[in-house]
């Protein structure tokens, strides 16, 4: 027998097939990348992937064909989404670039590591009592590369970024919005205890390329996702 949860998920998927994003391809990234230090350890972050997975569900509810590119997580993949598993920033970049042609929107909700070990060890690093010095190098700037690709190909039609900041939230988000040529950006303060990483709620500000902004109250991540997808709907309809 099929589990009741699977039946409900399938019915939810079918109910959304004639939604406002019917026939549209939406690519969503989720989770925190993992950069190998040695065969055992990785450099990563506290992203749970919850907001990205909520975005995938909201896009499915709106009728979209969804590709969810996600790092390792215990979250169930929303019914109907095509799942692409990645770990590192380099793998995420390759997966994103493979999906861009013909994509109506890319929503970069993944928390991509800014740095990785320059020379991962081939064997497990042993603890010998002395301090360990790591040399880090920058990872690929996926949004910047995607923006450049869009300028050449026209895809994706809509480009959405996230800015998780611990200080100067709006200033840093505005700078990222401009530098990456985004249509809009979702900014959230990760220093808040009831929003951001590892929570079921979020409190975000939407900043738009035309200078508008919208501050949302504390919401569930599902509600934030619905608001973001509503903006994507508007851009895909134009």
SELUMFI-972788 format. One record per atom (N, C-alpha, C): residue number from 1; residue in one letter; atom name; x, y, z. Coordinates in steps of 0.02 Angstrom, whole numbers. Layout:
N
[NUM,"a","CA",[X,Y,Z]]
...
END
This chain:
238
[1,"x","N",[42,-60,0]]
[1,"x","CA",[0,0,0]]
[1,"x","C",[44,63,0]]
[2,"x","N",[23,111,-39]]
[2,"x","CA",[57,176,-39]]
[2,"x","C",[41,212,27]]
[3,"x","N",[92,244,55]]
[3,"x","CA",[83,280,118]]
[3,"x","C",[35,339,107]]
[4,"x","N",[-8,355,157]]
[4,"x","CA",[-55,412,151]]
[4,"x","C",[-20,477,134]]
[5,"x","N",[39,488,162]]
[5,"x","CA",[75,550,148]]
[5,"x","C",[93,556,74]]
[6,"x","N",[110,500,42]]
[6,"x","CA",[126,501,-29]]
[6,"x","C",[64,518,-71]]
[7,"x","N",[7,491,-50]]
[7,"x","CA",[-55,504,-86]]
[7,"x","C",[-72,579,-82]]
[8,"x","N",[-66,607,-22]]
[8,"x","CA",[-81,678,-13]]
[8,"x","C",[-33,720,-54]]
[9,"x","N",[31,702,-55]]
[9,"x","CA",[81,740,-93]]
[9,"x","C",[66,737,-168]]
[10,"x","N",[45,678,-192]]
[10,"x","CA",[29,671,-263]]
[10,"x","C",[-32,713,-281]]
[11,"x","N",[-82,713,-237]]
[11,"x","CA",[-142,753,-250]]
[11,"x","C",[-125,828,-250]]
[12,"x","N",[-81,847,-204]]
[12,"x","CA",[-60,918,-201]]
[12,"x","C",[-25,937,-266]]
[13,"x","N",[18,893,-291]]
[13,"x","CA",[53,906,-353]]
[13,"x","C",[5,913,-411]]
[14,"x","N",[-42,867,-416]]
[14,"x","CA",[-91,868,-471]]
[14,"x","C",[-135,931,-468]]
[15,"x","N",[-152,952,-408]]
[15,"x","CA",[-195,1011,-400]]
[15,"x","C",[-162,1075,-425]]
[16,"x","N",[-95,1076,-425]]
[16,"x","CA",[-61,1136,-446]]
[16,"x","C",[-42,1139,-519]]
[17,"x","N",[-58,1087,-558]]
[17,"x","CA",[-33,1083,-626]]
[17,"x","C",[-59,1137,-673]]
[18,"x","N",[-114,1170,-656]]
[18,"x","CA",[-140,1224,-698]]
[18,"x","C",[-130,1292,-665]]
[19,"x","N",[-81,1296,-620]]
[19,"x","CA",[-67,1358,-586]]
[19,"x","C",[-34,1409,-631]]
[20,"x","N",[-19,1468,-604]]
[20,"x","CA",[9,1523,-645]]
[20,"x","C",[78,1510,-673]]
[21,"x","N",[114,1459,-648]]
[21,"x","CA",[179,1442,-675]]
[21,"x","C",[177,1378,-717]]
[22,"x","N",[118,1358,-737]]
[22,"x","CA",[112,1299,-779]]
[22,"x","C",[153,1307,-843]]
[23,"x","N",[194,1257,-858]]
[23,"x","CA",[236,1259,-917]]
[23,"x","C",[301,1296,-907]]
[24,"x","N",[313,1324,-848]]
[24,"x","CA",[375,1360,-833]]
[24,"x","C",[425,1314,-798]]
[25,"x","N",[489,1324,-813]]
[25,"x","CA",[542,1285,-781]]
[25,"x","C",[576,1328,-728]]
[26,"x","N",[574,1306,-666]]
[26,"x","CA",[605,1343,-612]]
[26,"x","C",[660,1299,-581]]
[27,"x","N",[719,1328,-575]]
[27,"x","CA",[776,1294,-544]]
[27,"x","C",[788,1326,-476]]
[28,"x","N",[793,1284,-424]]
[28,"x","CA",[801,1309,-356]]
[28,"x","C",[860,1272,-324]]
[29,"x","N",[904,1309,-290]]
[29,"x","CA",[959,1278,-253]]
[29,"x","C",[944,1283,-179]]
[30,"x","N",[968,1234,-141]]
[30,"x","CA",[952,1232,-69]]
[30,"x","C",[1009,1199,-30]]
[31,"x","N",[1015,1219,33]]
[31,"x","CA",[1062,1188,79]]
[31,"x","C",[1130,1221,80]]
[32,"x","N",[1173,1197,123]]
[32,"x","CA",[1240,1224,130]]
[32,"x","C",[1291,1180,96]]
[33,"x","N",[1334,1209,55]]
[33,"x","CA",[1385,1169,21]]
[33,"x","C",[1435,1142,71]]
[34,"x","N",[1469,1088,51]]
[34,"x","CA",[1520,1055,92]]
[34,"x","C",[1585,1052,53]]
[35,"x","N",[1637,1085,81]]
[35,"x","CA",[1702,1088,48]]
[35,"x","C",[1751,1042,84]]
[36,"x","N",[1778,990,52]]
[36,"x","CA",[1818,940,87]]
[36,"x","C",[1884,967,113]]
[37,"x","N",[1898,950,176]]
[37,"x","CA",[1962,965,207]]
[37,"x","C",[2008,904,203]]
[38,"x","N",[1978,846,215]]
[38,"x","CA",[2012,781,207]]
[38,"x","C",[1957,730,193]]
[39,"x","N",[1971,665,189]]
[39,"x","CA",[1918,617,173]]
[39,"x","C",[1863,613,226]]
[40,"x","N",[1873,642,285]]
[40,"x","CA",[1825,638,339]]
[40,"x","C",[1789,704,351]]
[41,"x","N",[1824,759,348]]
[41,"x","CA",[1798,824,369]]
[41,"x","C",[1782,869,310]]
[42,"x","N",[1734,914,323]]
[42,"x","CA",[1715,964,273]]
[42,"x","C",[1708,1032,307]]
[43,"x","N",[1715,1085,268]]
[43,"x","CA",[1696,1152,290]]
[43,"x","C",[1627,1166,263]]
[44,"x","N",[1581,1184,308]]
[44,"x","CA",[1512,1194,286]]
[44,"x","C",[1482,1251,328]]
[45,"x","N",[1416,1256,329]]
[45,"x","CA",[1382,1308,366]]
[45,"x","C",[1318,1281,396]]
[46,"x","N",[1280,1323,429]]
[46,"x","CA",[1222,1300,467]]
[46,"x","C",[1157,1296,427]]
[47,"x","N",[1160,1306,362]]
[47,"x","CA",[1099,1305,323]]
[47,"x","C",[1067,1235,326]]
[48,"x","N",[1002,1234,340]]
[48,"x","CA",[965,1171,344]]
[48,"x","C",[935,1152,277]]
[49,"x","N",[929,1200,231]]
[49,"x","CA",[895,1187,168]]
[49,"x","C",[821,1199,170]]
[50,"x","N",[793,1215,229]]
[50,"x","CA",[720,1220,236]]
[50,"x","C",[689,1273,191]]
[51,"x","N",[722,1331,185]]
[51,"x","CA",[692,1383,144]]
[51,"x","C",[693,1364,70]]
[52,"x","N",[747,1333,47]]
[52,"x","CA",[750,1312,-22]]
[52,"x","C",[699,1258,-38]]
[53,"x","N",[690,1210,7]]
[53,"x","CA",[641,1157,-4]]
[53,"x","C",[570,1186,-3]]
[54,"x","N",[558,1236,40]]
[54,"x","CA",[493,1269,42]]
[54,"x","C",[480,1305,-24]]
[55,"x","N",[532,1335,-52]]
[55,"x","CA",[524,1368,-117]]
[55,"x","C",[507,1318,-172]]
[56,"x","N",[538,1260,-170]]
[56,"x","CA",[522,1208,-219]]
[56,"x","C",[449,1188,-214]]
[57,"x","N",[424,1179,-152]]
[57,"x","CA",[354,1160,-144]]
[57,"x","C",[307,1215,-168]]
[58,"x","N",[323,1278,-153]]
[58,"x","CA",[281,1334,-175]]
[58,"x","C",[280,1339,-251]]
[59,"x","N",[337,1328,-283]]
[59,"x","CA",[340,1330,-356]]
[59,"x","C",[299,1273,-387]]
[60,"x","N",[302,1214,-357]]
[60,"x","CA",[261,1158,-380]]
[60,"x","C",[187,1174,-372]]
[61,"x","N",[169,1203,-315]]
[61,"x","CA",[99,1222,-303]]
[61,"x","C",[74,1271,-355]]
[62,"x","N",[120,1312,-383]]
[62,"x","CA",[102,1361,-434]]
[62,"x","C",[104,1332,-504]]
[63,"x","N",[118,1267,-509]]
[63,"x","CA",[115,1233,-574]]
[63,"x","C",[180,1225,-610]]
[64,"x","N",[236,1247,-582]]
[64,"x","CA",[300,1245,-616]]
[64,"x","C",[328,1175,-620]]
[65,"x","N",[372,1165,-670]]
[65,"x","CA",[415,1106,-672]]
[65,"x","C",[478,1126,-634]]
[66,"x","N",[492,1092,-580]]
[66,"x","CA",[544,1113,-533]]
[66,"x","C",[603,1066,-533]]
[67,"x","N",[662,1095,-539]]
[67,"x","CA",[724,1059,-527]]
[67,"x","C",[754,1085,-462]]
[68,"x","N",[763,1041,-413]]
[68,"x","CA",[789,1060,-348]]
[68,"x","C",[861,1033,-342]]
[69,"x","N",[909,1078,-343]]
[69,"x","CA",[979,1060,-336]]
[69,"x","C",[997,1070,-263]]
[70,"x","N",[1012,1016,-228]]
[70,"x","CA",[1017,1020,-155]]
[70,"x","C",[1079,983,-129]]
[71,"x","N",[1107,1011,-77]]
[71,"x","CA",[1162,979,-41]]
[71,"x","C",[1132,928,7]]
[72,"x","N",[1173,886,40]]
[72,"x","CA",[1147,834,84]]
[72,"x","C",[1103,862,140]]
[73,"x","N",[1044,834,147]]
[73,"x","CA",[997,854,199]]
[73,"x","C",[950,796,213]]
[74,"x","N",[919,798,272]]
[74,"x","CA",[871,746,289]]
[74,"x","C",[800,763,266]]
[75,"x","N",[791,821,235]]
[75,"x","CA",[725,843,214]]
[75,"x","C",[700,801,155]]
[76,"x","N",[635,785,154]]
[76,"x","CA",[608,748,97]]
[76,"x","C",[600,793,37]]
[77,"x","N",[617,767,-21]]
[77,"x","CA",[609,806,-83]]
[77,"x","C",[535,813,-99]]
[78,"x","N",[511,874,-112]]
[78,"x","CA",[440,882,-128]]
[78,"x","C",[418,839,-187]]
[79,"x","N",[360,810,-181]]
[79,"x","CA",[334,766,-233]]
[79,"x","C",[329,804,-299]]
[80,"x","N",[357,776,-351]]
[80,"x","CA",[353,807,-417]]
[80,"x","C",[415,846,-437]]
[81,"x","N",[459,861,-389]]
[81,"x","CA",[520,897,-405]]
[81,"x","C",[573,849,-430]]
[82,"x","N",[613,871,-478]]
[82,"x","CA",[671,831,-500]]
[82,"x","C",[730,851,-456]]
[83,"x","N",[759,802,-423]]
[83,"x","CA",[811,815,-373]]
[83,"x","C",[880,802,-403]]
[84,"x","N",[925,851,-396]]
[84,"x","CA",[994,843,-416]]
[84,"x","C",[1037,851,-353]]
[85,"x","N",[1073,800,-334]]
[85,"x","CA",[1113,801,-273]]
[85,"x","C",[1183,826,-287]]
[86,"x","N",[1206,874,-247]]
[86,"x","CA",[1274,901,-252]]
[86,"x","C",[1303,907,-181]]
[87,"x","N",[1368,920,-177]]
[87,"x","CA",[1400,933,-113]]
[87,"x","C",[1436,1000,-112]]
[88,"x","N",[1484,1008,-157]]
[88,"x","CA",[1528,1066,-155]]
[88,"x","C",[1502,1123,-198]]
[89,"x","N",[1534,1182,-190]]
[89,"x","CA",[1516,1239,-232]]
[89,"x","C",[1530,1225,-305]]
[90,"x","N",[1585,1190,-320]]
[90,"x","CA",[1601,1173,-389]]
[90,"x","C",[1548,1128,-419]]
[91,"x","N",[1524,1079,-381]]
[91,"x","CA",[1471,1034,-405]]
[91,"x","C",[1407,1073,-415]]
[92,"x","N",[1392,1119,-370]]
[92,"x","CA",[1331,1159,-375]]
[92,"x","C",[1334,1203,-438]]
[93,"x","N",[1391,1233,-451]]
[93,"x","CA",[1398,1274,-511]]
[93,"x","C",[1386,1233,-574]]
[94,"x","N",[1416,1173,-578]]
[94,"x","CA",[1407,1131,-637]]
[94,"x","C",[1334,1112,-646]]
[95,"x","N",[1300,1096,-591]]
[95,"x","CA",[1230,1076,-595]]
[95,"x","C",[1187,1135,-617]]
[96,"x","N",[1200,1194,-590]]
[96,"x","CA",[1161,1253,-609]]
[96,"x","C",[1171,1268,-683]]
[97,"x","N",[1233,1268,-706]]
[97,"x","CA",[1246,1285,-776]]
[97,"x","C",[1214,1234,-823]]
[98,"x","N",[1209,1172,-802]]
[98,"x","CA",[1177,1121,-843]]
[98,"x","C",[1102,1131,-850]]
[99,"x","N",[1072,1169,-805]]
[99,"x","CA",[999,1178,-804]]
[99,"x","C",[976,1246,-831]]
[100,"x","N",[1022,1292,-845]]
[100,"x","CA",[1002,1361,-859]]
[100,"x","C",[967,1371,-926]]
[101,"x","N",[989,1336,-977]]
[101,"x","CA",[960,1346,-1043]]
[101,"x","C",[886,1329,-1042]]
[102,"x","N",[843,1377,-1055]]
[102,"x","CA",[772,1366,-1055]]
[102,"x","C",[739,1374,-987]]
[103,"x","N",[778,1392,-936]]
[103,"x","CA",[749,1400,-869]]
[103,"x","C",[716,1469,-863]]
[104,"x","N",[655,1469,-840]]
[104,"x","CA",[620,1533,-831]]
[104,"x","C",[645,1571,-770]]
[105,"x","N",[667,1535,-719]]
[105,"x","CA",[694,1568,-659]]
[105,"x","C",[744,1523,-625]]
[106,"x","N",[794,1556,-596]]
[106,"x","CA",[840,1523,-550]]
[106,"x","C",[835,1559,-483]]
[107,"x","N",[820,1521,-431]]
[107,"x","CA",[817,1548,-363]]
[107,"x","C",[874,1517,-323]]
[108,"x","N",[924,1557,-307]]
[108,"x","CA",[984,1533,-274]]
[108,"x","C",[977,1539,-198]]
[109,"x","N",[941,1491,-169]]
[109,"x","CA",[931,1491,-96]]
[109,"x","C",[986,1454,-59]]
[110,"x","N",[1028,1418,-95]]
[110,"x","CA",[1082,1380,-62]]
[110,"x","C",[1131,1428,-29]]
[111,"x","N",[1158,1406,28]]
[111,"x","CA",[1211,1444,63]]
[111,"x","C",[1278,1416,38]]
[112,"x","N",[1306,1451,-11]]
[112,"x","CA",[1368,1427,-43]]
[112,"x","C",[1428,1451,-3]]
[113,"x","N",[1473,1405,12]]
[113,"x","CA",[1534,1423,48]]
[113,"x","C",[1574,1474,7]]
[114,"x","N",[1599,1525,41]]
[114,"x","CA",[1640,1575,6]]
[114,"x","C",[1712,1552,-4]]
[115,"x","N",[1734,1505,39]]
[115,"x","CA",[1802,1481,35]]
[115,"x","C",[1804,1405,42]]
[116,"x","N",[1858,1373,16]]
[116,"x","CA",[1869,1302,23]]
[116,"x","C",[1944,1290,36]]
[117,"x","N",[1962,1234,66]]
[117,"x","CA",[2033,1219,74]]
[117,"x","C",[2068,1217,7]]
[118,"x","N",[2125,1252,2]]
[118,"x","CA",[2161,1255,-62]]
[118,"x","C",[2188,1187,-81]]
[119,"x","N",[2209,1147,-33]]
[119,"x","CA",[2236,1081,-47]]
[119,"x","C",[2208,1030,3]]
[120,"x","N",[2150,1001,-12]]
[120,"x","CA",[2123,949,32]]
[120,"x","C",[2172,892,42]]
[121,"x","N",[2176,868,103]]
[121,"x","CA",[2222,813,118]]
[121,"x","C",[2196,748,89]]
[122,"x","N",[2242,707,64]]
[122,"x","CA",[2223,642,36]]
[122,"x","C",[2204,592,91]]
[123,"x","N",[2232,601,151]]
[123,"x","CA",[2218,557,207]]
[123,"x","C",[2191,598,266]]
[124,"x","N",[2159,565,313]]
[124,"x","CA",[2133,599,371]]
[124,"x","C",[2188,635,409]]
[125,"x","N",[2176,698,423]]
[125,"x","CA",[2226,738,460]]
[125,"x","C",[2224,717,534]]
[126,"x","N",[2281,697,561]]
[126,"x","CA",[2285,674,630]]
[126,"x","C",[2299,732,677]]
[127,"x","N",[2273,726,738]]
[127,"x","CA",[2285,777,789]]
[127,"x","C",[2349,760,826]]
[128,"x","N",[2398,806,823]]
[128,"x","CA",[2463,795,854]]
[128,"x","C",[2478,844,910]]
[129,"x","N",[2428,883,930]]
[129,"x","CA",[2437,931,984]]
[129,"x","C",[2458,1000,961]]
[130,"x","N",[2485,1006,900]]
[130,"x","CA",[2506,1071,874]]
[130,"x","C",[2448,1104,837]]
[131,"x","N",[2453,1170,831]]
[131,"x","CA",[2401,1207,795]]
[131,"x","C",[2404,1188,721]]
[132,"x","N",[2346,1191,689]]
[132,"x","CA",[2341,1174,618]]
[132,"x","C",[2325,1238,580]]
[133,"x","N",[2363,1253,529]]
[133,"x","CA",[2351,1311,486]]
[133,"x","C",[2322,1288,420]]
[134,"x","N",[2266,1318,401]]
[134,"x","CA",[2233,1301,339]]
[134,"x","C",[2240,1359,289]]
[135,"x","N",[2253,1343,228]]
[135,"x","CA",[2253,1392,174]]
[135,"x","C",[2188,1384,135]]
[136,"x","N",[2149,1438,131]]
[136,"x","CA",[2085,1436,97]]
[136,"x","C",[2088,1477,33]]
[137,"x","N",[2049,1456,-16]]
[137,"x","CA",[2043,1493,-79]]
[137,"x","C",[1969,1506,-92]]
[138,"x","N",[1954,1559,-130]]
[138,"x","CA",[1883,1574,-143]]
[138,"x","C",[1851,1522,-188]]
[139,"x","N",[1787,1509,-176]]
[139,"x","CA",[1749,1464,-219]]
[139,"x","C",[1721,1503,-278]]
[140,"x","N",[1689,1467,-324]]
[140,"x","CA",[1660,1499,-382]]
[140,"x","C",[1602,1545,-362]]
[141,"x","N",[1597,1602,-395]]
[141,"x","CA",[1542,1649,-383]]
[141,"x","C",[1485,1630,-431]]
[142,"x","N",[1441,1587,-408]]
[142,"x","CA",[1390,1558,-451]]
[142,"x","C",[1342,1611,-478]]
[143,"x","N",[1320,1656,-435]]
[143,"x","CA",[1273,1708,-458]]
[143,"x","C",[1305,1754,-509]]
[144,"x","N",[1367,1774,-498]]
[144,"x","CA",[1400,1818,-546]]
[144,"x","C",[1408,1783,-613]]
[145,"x","N",[1428,1720,-613]]
[145,"x","CA",[1436,1683,-675]]
[145,"x","C",[1369,1673,-710]]
[146,"x","N",[1317,1662,-671]]
[146,"x","CA",[1250,1653,-700]]
[146,"x","C",[1226,1718,-731]]
[147,"x","N",[1239,1774,-697]]
[147,"x","CA",[1219,1839,-724]]
[147,"x","C",[1254,1853,-790]]
[148,"x","N",[1318,1835,-795]]
[148,"x","CA",[1355,1845,-857]]
[148,"x","C",[1328,1801,-912]]
[149,"x","N",[1311,1739,-894]]
[149,"x","CA",[1283,1693,-943]]
[149,"x","C",[1215,1717,-967]]
[150,"x","N",[1175,1745,-921]]
[150,"x","CA",[1109,1770,-941]]
[150,"x","C",[1116,1828,-991]]
[151,"x","N",[1167,1870,-980]]
[151,"x","CA",[1177,1926,-1026]]
[151,"x","C",[1191,1902,-1097]]
[152,"x","N",[1220,1842,-1104]]
[152,"x","CA",[1236,1816,-1170]]
[152,"x","C",[1179,1775,-1201]]
[153,"x","N",[1144,1737,-1158]]
[153,"x","CA",[1095,1689,-1184]]
[153,"x","C",[1022,1709,-1172]]
[154,"x","N",[1011,1753,-1122]]
[154,"x","CA",[942,1771,-1104]]
[154,"x","C",[911,1725,-1053]]
[155,"x","N",[948,1673,-1032]]
[155,"x","CA",[922,1626,-982]]
[155,"x","C",[966,1628,-920]]
[156,"x","N",[935,1623,-861]]
[156,"x","CA",[864,1619,-847]]
[156,"x","C",[830,1687,-855]]
[157,"x","N",[765,1687,-866]]
[157,"x","CA",[729,1749,-875]]
[157,"x","C",[727,1789,-810]]
[158,"x","N",[725,1754,-754]]
[158,"x","CA",[722,1787,-688]]
[158,"x","C",[777,1758,-644]]
[159,"x","N",[814,1801,-611]]
[159,"x","CA",[870,1779,-568]]
[159,"x","C",[860,1808,-498]]
[160,"x","N",[855,1763,-450]]
[160,"x","CA",[840,1782,-381]]
[160,"x","C",[896,1758,-335]]
[161,"x","N",[920,1801,-292]]
[161,"x","CA",[973,1782,-245]]
[161,"x","C",[949,1789,-173]]
[162,"x","N",[990,1762,-128]]
[162,"x","CA",[978,1768,-56]]
[162,"x","C",[1040,1800,-25]]
[163,"x","N",[1029,1839,26]]
[163,"x","CA",[1085,1870,64]]
[163,"x","C",[1074,1856,138]]
[164,"x","N",[1114,1812,166]]
[164,"x","CA",[1112,1797,237]]
[164,"x","C",[1168,1836,270]]
[165,"x","N",[1150,1885,311]]
[165,"x","CA",[1200,1932,338]]
[165,"x","C",[1194,1935,414]]
[166,"x","N",[1251,1948,447]]
[166,"x","CA",[1252,1957,520]]
[166,"x","C",[1258,2031,540]]
[167,"x","N",[1270,2075,491]]
[167,"x","CA",[1273,2147,504]]
[167,"x","C",[1263,2184,438]]
[168,"x","N",[1242,2247,444]]
[168,"x","CA",[1231,2290,385]]
[168,"x","C",[1190,2253,332]]
[169,"x","N",[1134,2227,353]]
[169,"x","CA",[1093,2183,310]]
[169,"x","C",[1075,2217,244]]
[170,"x","N",[1043,2275,247]]
[170,"x","CA",[1018,2306,186]]
[170,"x","C",[1075,2330,141]]
[171,"x","N",[1128,2358,171]]
[171,"x","CA",[1184,2382,131]]
[171,"x","C",[1218,2325,94]]
[172,"x","N",[1229,2270,128]]
[172,"x","CA",[1261,2212,97]]
[172,"x","C",[1216,2180,44]]
[173,"x","N",[1152,2176,58]]
[173,"x","CA",[1106,2147,11]]
[173,"x","C",[1099,2190,-52]]
[174,"x","N",[1097,2256,-43]]
[174,"x","CA",[1093,2301,-101]]
[174,"x","C",[1154,2294,-144]]
[175,"x","N",[1212,2289,-113]]
[175,"x","CA",[1275,2282,-151]]
[175,"x","C",[1274,2217,-191]]
[176,"x","N",[1249,2163,-161]]
[176,"x","CA",[1246,2099,-196]]
[176,"x","C",[1195,2102,-253]]
[177,"x","N",[1139,2134,-241]]
[177,"x","CA",[1087,2142,-292]]
[177,"x","C",[1116,2174,-355]]
[178,"x","N",[1154,2228,-345]]
[178,"x","CA",[1182,2264,-402]]
[178,"x","C",[1240,2225,-435]]
[179,"x","N",[1284,2198,-394]]
[179,"x","CA",[1344,2165,-420]]
[179,"x","C",[1327,2102,-460]]
[180,"x","N",[1275,2067,-441]]
[180,"x","CA",[1258,2004,-474]]
[180,"x","C",[1203,2012,-527]]
[181,"x","N",[1180,2074,-539]]
[181,"x","CA",[1128,2087,-590]]
[181,"x","C",[1065,2045,-577]]
[182,"x","N",[1042,2046,-514]]
[182,"x","CA",[983,2008,-495]]
[182,"x","C",[919,2046,-509]]
[183,"x","N",[863,2010,-518]]
[183,"x","CA",[798,2042,-522]]
[183,"x","C",[774,2064,-453]]
[184,"x","N",[785,2020,-404]]
[184,"x","CA",[774,2040,-334]]
[184,"x","C",[813,1993,-289]]
[185,"x","N",[820,2014,-227]]
[185,"x","CA",[858,1976,-178]]
[185,"x","C",[818,1970,-114]]
[186,"x","N",[825,1914,-80]]
[186,"x","CA",[792,1902,-16]]
[186,"x","C",[845,1908,39]]
[187,"x","N",[838,1957,81]]
[187,"x","CA",[888,1971,132]]
[187,"x","C",[862,1950,200]]
[188,"x","N",[903,1913,238]]
[188,"x","CA",[882,1896,306]]
[188,"x","C",[941,1901,354]]
[189,"x","N",[925,1923,414]]
[189,"x","CA",[975,1933,467]]
[189,"x","C",[985,1868,504]]
[190,"x","N",[1043,1837,495]]
[190,"x","CA",[1055,1771,525]]
[190,"x","C",[1071,1775,600]]
[191,"x","N",[1078,1836,627]]
[191,"x","CA",[1091,1843,698]]
[191,"x","C",[1027,1836,740]]
[192,"x","N",[969,1838,707]]
[192,"x","CA",[906,1831,743]]
[192,"x","C",[897,1759,766]]
[193,"x","N",[870,1750,825]]
[193,"x","CA",[862,1682,852]]
[193,"x","C",[800,1647,825]]
[194,"x","N",[751,1685,800]]
[194,"x","CA",[689,1655,777]]
[194,"x","C",[683,1654,701]]
[195,"x","N",[737,1667,665]]
[195,"x","CA",[735,1670,593]]
[195,"x","C",[803,1650,564]]
[196,"x","N",[803,1631,500]]
[196,"x","CA",[866,1614,468]]
[196,"x","C",[883,1540,474]]
[197,"x","N",[946,1526,488]]
[197,"x","CA",[970,1457,488]]
[197,"x","C",[936,1414,541]]
[198,"x","N",[920,1352,522]]
[198,"x","CA",[898,1299,568]]
[198,"x","C",[832,1314,604]]
[199,"x","N",[792,1360,577]]
[199,"x","CA",[727,1374,607]]
[199,"x","C",[673,1360,556]]
[200,"x","N",[610,1358,579]]
[200,"x","CA",[554,1349,534]]
[200,"x","C",[522,1415,513]]
[201,"x","N",[549,1470,539]]
[201,"x","CA",[523,1537,523]]
[201,"x","C",[578,1580,494]]
[202,"x","N",[557,1633,461]]
[202,"x","CA",[604,1680,432]]
[202,"x","C",[574,1750,433]]
[203,"x","N",[618,1799,437]]
[203,"x","CA",[598,1870,434]]
[203,"x","C",[644,1902,382]]
[204,"x","N",[616,1920,324]]
[204,"x","CA",[658,1941,268]]
[204,"x","C",[636,2009,241]]
[205,"x","N",[681,2038,202]]
[205,"x","CA",[668,2098,164]]
[205,"x","C",[680,2082,91]]
[206,"x","N",[631,2098,49]]
[206,"x","CA",[639,2090,-23]]
[206,"x","C",[664,2155,-53]]
[207,"x","N",[719,2153,-88]]
[207,"x","CA",[747,2212,-121]]
[207,"x","C",[746,2200,-196]]
[208,"x","N",[721,2249,-233]]
[208,"x","CA",[710,2241,-305]]
[208,"x","C",[757,2284,-345]]
[209,"x","N",[771,2263,-407]]
[209,"x","CA",[817,2299,-450]]
[209,"x","C",[792,2369,-467]]
[210,"x","N",[726,2379,-464]]
[210,"x","CA",[698,2445,-480]]
[210,"x","C",[699,2493,-420]]
[211,"x","N",[728,2471,-365]]
[211,"x","CA",[734,2514,-306]]
[211,"x","C",[682,2503,-253]]
[212,"x","N",[631,2463,-267]]
[212,"x","CA",[579,2450,-217]]
[212,"x","C",[606,2403,-164]]
[213,"x","N",[573,2403,-107]]
[213,"x","CA",[589,2355,-54]]
[213,"x","C",[525,2338,-17]]
[214,"x","N",[523,2279,12]]
[214,"x","CA",[465,2257,51]]
[214,"x","C",[490,2218,111]]
[215,"x","N",[473,2242,171]]
[215,"x","CA",[492,2208,232]]
[215,"x","C",[436,2162,254]]
[216,"x","N",[450,2098,260]]
[216,"x","CA",[400,2049,280]]
[216,"x","C",[406,2036,355]]
[217,"x","N",[349,2025,388]]
[217,"x","CA",[352,2008,460]]
[217,"x","C",[376,1937,469]]
[218,"x","N",[384,1916,531]]
[218,"x","CA",[403,1847,546]]
[218,"x","C",[350,1800,516]]
[219,"x","N",[373,1754,475]]
[219,"x","CA",[328,1708,441]]
[219,"x","C",[358,1638,443]]
[220,"x","N",[317,1588,429]]
[220,"x","CA",[344,1522,417]]
[220,"x","C",[384,1525,352]]
[221,"x","N",[432,1480,345]]
[221,"x","CA",[470,1478,283]]
[221,"x","C",[427,1461,223]]
[222,"x","N",[373,1424,235]]
[222,"x","CA",[325,1410,181]]
[222,"x","C",[291,1474,157]]
[223,"x","N",[273,1518,204]]
[223,"x","CA",[241,1581,186]]
[223,"x","C",[290,1627,149]]
[224,"x","N",[353,1629,172]]
[224,"x","CA",[404,1668,137]]
[224,"x","C",[411,1642,65]]
[225,"x","N",[413,1577,58]]
[225,"x","CA",[420,1547,-8]]
[225,"x","C",[362,1566,-54]]
[226,"x","N",[302,1566,-28]]
[226,"x","CA",[244,1585,-69]]
[226,"x","C",[250,1658,-92]]
[227,"x","N",[276,1701,-49]]
[227,"x","CA",[283,1772,-68]]
[227,"x","C",[337,1779,-122]]
[228,"x","N",[392,1743,-115]]
[228,"x","CA",[445,1746,-165]]
[228,"x","C",[420,1719,-232]]
[229,"x","N",[385,1663,-231]]
[229,"x","CA",[359,1634,-293]]
[229,"x","C",[308,1680,-325]]
[230,"x","N",[269,1717,-286]]
[230,"x","CA",[222,1765,-314]]
[230,"x","C",[258,1818,-356]]
[231,"x","N",[317,1838,-333]]
[231,"x","CA",[357,1886,-371]]
[231,"x","C",[384,1854,-435]]
[232,"x","N",[403,1791,-431]]
[232,"x","CA",[427,1756,-490]]
[232,"x","C",[371,1749,-541]]
[233,"x","N",[310,1736,-518]]
[233,"x","CA",[252,1731,-562]]
[233,"x","C",[244,1795,-602]]
[234,"x","N",[249,1852,-569]]
[234,"x","CA",[242,1916,-604]]
[234,"x","C",[293,1925,-659]]
[235,"x","N",[355,1904,-646]]
[235,"x","CA",[408,1913,-696]]
[235,"x","C",[402,1863,-753]]
[236,"x","N",[377,1804,-739]]
[236,"x","CA",[369,1755,-792]]
[236,"x","C",[308,1771,-835]]
[237,"x","N",[262,1809,-808]]
[237,"x","CA",[201,1826,-847]]
[237,"x","C",[213,1886,-893]]
[238,"x","N",[266,1924,-879]]
[238,"x","CA",[278,1985,-919]]
[238,"x","C",[315,1970,-984]]
END
